[in-house]
């Protein structure tokens, strides 16, 4: 993987560039649709390409490990071939999913023991086997095993958690260096900065991660309940330490406003289930604000979903029609809303990139964060 930094905004820390992988180029800043189970829920791969224009998607090690399992994944030739997706894929290590199983897991220096949410069977993720599993999945970018510290956390818990994450990181990085890709394309390894909401722990973690010299770095454990301003402050602290010549990935974030504010603080990559999950529940994001399509006010509104929607997706459906589909739990409603939201997120990333290149990002952002947060 190679990252090239192209432009920097003069009034913020926003920057744009591109990442080159064996499965294609990724223009940054970028949003990655979440394809947890080898599928972006409700979206055909053709639509990911043509309507949404996704450049990279995210898969999940925990879920793919359980189903279909690594025997099937290996026999298929990896995730790209299994799901017929020929562009880049990033896999998260499963650490967040194990974190969410707090009542059914136990963390030790060896690894994370957990019970499957499917059948209760017992498993263990170690820093080593998580790398080996992601070798079998064949993602272009794999993540280190970490503990996503819950919010709020006591300082002592967060400190011990960070020490465990760093212990795992060193082992995972060693395994990555000692193993080879399986399918003829290169893979890269991103470590993750943790440390909860404690500035000194975040600084320590960022220094440890930067010292490894990996091809990219991630920031985890945010957007888990802390105030947005706390998240922004910690992103600034961490990005002041992480290498400027490597891509920075803020995991699991977030709202369109979160994305723009984080770009302003030097983040390059994002993922979140929000555009698809919220879309399935009738929430639409647009340049004009946020629409709850279930509201009665849209029942006889025959205008298009967005007055300028052709700029980011060609969906010639009215608000009234989409409301009808969503209210009646028609699958097409969830599909249209998901495509619309993902296309808007990718459009927003493209616009941010363009404004950075033009040298007007900060001025544009200050207008957009107000506009896209309006409840219509």
C-alpha positions in Angstrom: 0.0 0.0 0.0 1.2 3.5 -0.8 -0.2 6.8 0.5 0.4 10.1 -1.4 -0.5 13.4 0.3 -1.6 15.9 -2.3 -3.0 19.0 -0.7 -3.4 20.6 2.8 -5.9 23.2 3.8 -4.3 26.4 5.0 -6.8 27.2 7.8 -7.2 23.7 9.3 -5.5 20.3 9.4 -7.7 19.0 6.6 -5.8 17.2 3.8 -6.4 15.1 0.7 -4.5 12.5 -1.1 -4.8 8.9 -2.4 -4.1 5.4 -1.3 -2.9 2.9 -3.8 -3.6 -0.8 -3.3 -3.4 -3.9 -5.5 -7.2 -3.6 -5.9 -7.3 0.0 -6.9 -6.8 3.6 -5.9 -8.7 5.3 -3.0 -9.1 9.1 -3.0 -9.0 10.6 0.4 -10.8 11.7 2.5 -13.0 8.6 2.1 -16.0 7.0 3.7 -16.1 3.1 3.6 -19.6 1.5 3.5 -19.8 -1.3 6.1 -20.2 -4.8 4.5 -20.1 -6.8 7.8 -21.2 -10.2 6.4 -19.7 -9.9 2.9 -22.6 -7.6 2.0 -23.5 -4.0 2.5 -26.9 -4.7 3.8 -29.6 -4.3 1.1 -27.2 -3.0 -1.5 -26.1 -4.9 -4.7 -22.5 -4.8 -5.6 -23.5 -3.2 -8.9 -25.2 -0.3 -7.0 -22.1 0.1 -4.8 -20.2 0.7 -8.0 -22.5 2.7 -10.1 -24.9 4.6 -7.8 -22.8 5.0 -4.7 -19.4 4.9 -6.3 -17.8 3.3 -3.3 -14.0 3.0 -3.6 -13.5 0.7 -0.6 -15.8 -1.3 1.7 -15.4 -2.8 5.2 -15.8 -6.4 6.2 -15.8 -7.8 9.7 -13.5 -10.6 10.9 -15.7 -11.7 13.9 -18.8 -12.3 11.8 -16.9 -13.8 8.8 -15.0 -16.1 11.1 -18.2 -17.4 12.5 -20.1 -17.5 9.2 -19.3 -18.7 6.6 -16.1 -19.7 8.4 -12.5 -19.7 7.3 -12.7 -23.1 5.5 -15.3 -21.7 3.1 -13.5 -18.3 2.8 -10.2 -20.0 1.9 -11.9 -22.3 -0.6 -13.6 -19.3 -2.3 -10.2 -17.6 -2.7 -10.8 -14.9 -0.2 -13.5 -12.2 0.4 -13.0 -10.4 -2.9 -13.9 -13.5 -5.0 -16.5 -14.7 -2.5 -18.6 -11.5 -2.8 -17.5 -10.6 -6.4 -16.0 -7.2 -5.3 -12.8 -6.3 -7.1 -12.1 -3.0 -5.3 -10.2 -2.6 -1.9 -11.5 -4.1 1.3 -10.6 -3.2 4.9 -11.4 -5.7 7.7 -11.7 -4.8 11.3 -10.2 -7.3 13.7 -13.4 -8.3 15.5 -12.2 -6.5 18.7 -15.2 -4.2 18.7 -17.7 -7.1 18.3 -16.0 -8.9 21.2 -16.2 -5.7 23.2 -20.0 -5.6 22.6 -20.3 -9.1 24.0 -19.2 -7.9 27.4 -21.3 -10.5 29.2 -20.0 -13.4 27.1 -16.3 -12.7 26.9 -13.1 -12.6 29.0 -10.0 -10.7 28.2 -6.6 -12.2 29.1 -3.0 -11.5 28.0 -3.4 -14.5 25.7 -6.4 -13.1 23.9 -10.1 -12.5 24.0 -12.2 -15.5 24.9 -15.9 -15.2 23.8 -19.1 -17.1 23.1 -20.6 -17.0 19.7 -23.8 -14.9 19.5 -25.1 -17.5 17.1 -24.9 -20.8 19.0 -23.0 -20.0 22.3 -19.9 -22.0 21.2 -16.6 -20.9 22.7 -13.8 -19.3 20.8 -10.6 -17.3 21.3 -9.2 -14.4 19.3 -5.4 -13.9 19.8 -3.3 -11.2 18.2 -1.8 -14.0 16.1 -4.8 -15.9 14.9 -6.6 -12.6 14.1 -3.8 -11.8 11.6 -4.0 -15.3 10.2 -7.7 -15.1 9.9 -7.4 -11.8 8.0 -4.8 -13.4 5.7 -7.5 -16.0 4.8 -10.1 -13.3 4.3 -7.6 -11.5 2.1 -8.5 -7.9 2.9 -6.2 -5.2 1.5 -6.0 -3.5 4.9 -6.3 -5.5 8.2 -6.6 -4.2 11.7 -4.8 -5.2 14.9 -6.6 -6.9 17.7 -7.4 -4.3 20.4 -9.8 -3.7 23.3 -12.3 -1.0 22.6 -12.5 0.6 26.1 -16.0 1.3 27.2 -17.2 4.8 28.0 -17.1 6.0 30.7 -14.1 4.2 32.1 -12.1 4.7 35.3 -8.6 5.8 34.6 -7.0 2.6 36.0 -9.2 0.5 33.8 -8.3 2.5 30.7 -4.6 2.3 31.6 -4.7 -1.4 32.0 -6.7 -1.8 28.8 -4.2 0.2 26.9 -1.4 -1.9 28.2 -3.2 -5.0 27.1 -3.9 -3.5 23.6 -0.2 -2.6 23.2 0.9 -6.1 24.3 -1.5 -7.6 21.7 -0.3 -5.1 19.1 3.3 -6.1 19.3 2.4 -9.7 18.9 0.1 -9.1 16.0 2.6 -6.9 14.2 5.2 -9.7 14.6 2.9 -12.3 13.1 2.0 -10.0 10.2 5.7 -9.5 9.4 6.3 -13.3 9.6 3.4 -14.3 7.4 2.6 -13.8 3.7 -0.6 -13.0 1.8 -2.4 -16.0 0.3 -4.0 -14.8 -2.9 -1.3 -12.9 -4.8 -2.1 -9.3 -3.7 -0.4 -7.4 -0.9 -1.9 -6.7 2.5 -1.2 -4.0 5.0 -1.6 -3.8 8.8 -3.0 -0.8 10.8 -2.5 -0.5 14.5 -5.1 1.2 16.6 -4.8 4.1 19.1 -6.9 3.5 22.2 -6.8 5.2 25.7 -10.4 6.1 26.3 -11.0 9.9 27.0 -7.7 10.4 28.9 -5.4 12.7 27.1 -2.1 11.3 28.5 -3.2 7.7 27.6 -4.0 8.8 24.1 -0.7 10.5 23.7 1.1 7.4 25.0 -0.8 5.1 22.6 -0.2 7.4 19.6 3.5 7.5 20.3 3.6 3.7 20.6 1.6 3.3 17.3 3.7 5.8 15.5 6.9 4.1 16.6 5.9 0.9 14.7 6.1 2.6 11.4 3.1 0.8 9.8 1.7 2.0 6.5 -1.3 3.5 8.1 -2.8 4.0 11.6 -6.3 4.0 13.1 -8.0 5.8 16.0 -10.4 3.6 17.9 -12.5 3.7 21.0 -14.3 7.0 20.1 -18.0 7.6 19.2 -18.9 5.2 22.0 -20.9 7.7 24.0 -18.5 10.5 24.8 -19.5 14.1 23.9 -18.6 15.0 20.3 -16.3 17.9 21.5 -14.3 15.4 23.5 -13.9 13.2 20.5 -12.7 16.1 18.4 -10.2 17.2 21.0 -8.7 13.7 21.3 -8.5 13.4 17.5 -6.5 16.6 17.4 -4.2 15.3 20.2 -3.6 12.0 18.4 -3.2 13.4 14.9 -0.5 15.8 16.2 1.6 12.6 16.9 0.6 10.2 14.2 2.8 10.5 11.0 1.6 13.0 8.5 2.7 10.8 5.6 0.5 7.9 6.6 -3.3 7.6 6.3 -5.3 8.1 9.5 -8.5 6.1 10.0 -11.1 7.1 12.6 -13.1 4.0 13.3 -16.9 3.8 13.5 -17.5 7.6 12.9 -20.2 8.8 12.3 -22.7 11.6 11.4 -22.0 13.8 8.4 -21.1 16.6 10.8 -18.7 14.3 12.7 -17.0 13.5 9.4 -16.4 17.1 8.4 -15.2 18.1 11.8 -12.8 15.1 11.8 -11.5 15.9 8.4 -10.7 19.4 9.6 -8.6 17.7 12.3 -6.6 15.6 9.9 -8.5 12.3 9.5 -8.5 10.5 6.1 -10.7 7.5 6.4 -14.1 6.7 8.0 -16.6 3.9 8.4 -20.0 3.7 10.1 -23.2 1.8 9.9 -25.3 5.0 10.3 -26.1 5.7 6.7 -27.5 2.2 6.1 -28.9 1.5 9.6 -30.6 4.9 9.9 -31.8 4.7 6.3 -33.6 1.4 6.9 -35.4 3.2 9.8 -36.5 6.1 7.6 -33.8 8.7 8.3 -32.3 10.4 5.3 -29.2 12.6 5.2 -28.9 15.3 2.6 -27.1 18.6 1.8 -30.2 20.4 3.0 -30.6 18.6 6.3 -32.0 15.5 7.9 -35.4 14.0 6.9 -37.4 11.6 9.0 -39.4 10.1 6.0 -41.9 8.5 8.4 -43.3 11.9 9.3 -46.8 12.8 8.1 -45.5 16.0 6.4 -44.0 13.9 3.6 -47.1 11.9 2.8 -48.1 14.0 -0.1 -44.7 15.6 -1.0 -44.0 14.5 -4.5 -40.7 16.4 -4.8 -37.5 14.3 -5.2 -35.6 13.1 -2.2 -33.1 15.9 -2.6 -33.8 18.9 -4.8 -30.3 18.5 -6.2 -30.0 14.7 -5.8 -28.6 14.2 -9.3 -25.3 15.6 -8.0 -24.7 12.5 -5.9 -27.2 9.8 -6.9 -29.7 9.3 -9.7 -32.8 8.3 -7.6 -35.9 9.7 -9.2 -38.2 8.8 -6.4 -40.4 11.2 -4.5 -40.5 11.6 -0.7 -44.2 10.5 -0.8 -43.3 7.3 -2.5 -40.4 6.5 -0.2 -42.5 7.2 2.8 -45.2 4.8 1.5 -42.5 2.1 1.1 -41.0 2.7 4.5 -44.3 2.9 6.4 -45.3 -0.4 4.8 -41.9 -2.1 5.6 -41.3 -2.7 1.9 -37.7 -3.9 1.3 -37.4 -1.5 -1.6 -37.9 1.4 0.8 -34.9 0.4 3.0 -32.8 -0.2 -0.2 -33.6 3.2 -1.7 -32.9 5.0 1.6 -29.6 3.2 2.1 -28.4 3.9 -1.4 -29.4 7.6 -1.0 -27.6 7.9 2.3 -24.4 6.1 1.2 -24.3 8.2 -2.0 -24.6 11.3 0.0 -21.8 10.3 2.3 -19.5 9.6 -0.6 -20.6 12.9 -2.3 -19.7 14.7 0.9 -16.3 13.2 0.9 -15.8 14.2 -2.7 -16.9 17.7 -2.0 -14.6 18.0 1.0 -11.7 16.8 -1.2 -12.5 19.4 -3.8 -12.7 22.2 -1.3 -9.3 21.2 0.2 -7.8 21.3 -3.3 -9.4 24.7 -3.9 -8.1 26.0 -0.5 -11.6 26.9 0.8 -12.4 23.9 3.0 -12.7 25.6 6.3 -15.1 28.3 5.0 -17.2 25.7 3.2 -17.2 23.4 6.3 -18.4 26.1 8.6 -21.5 26.5 6.3 -22.1 22.8 5.7 -22.0 21.6 9.3 -25.0 23.9 10.0 -26.8 23.1 6.9 -26.6 19.3 7.0 -27.6 19.2 10.7 -31.0 20.9 10.2 -34.0 18.7 10.9 -36.3 19.2 8.0 
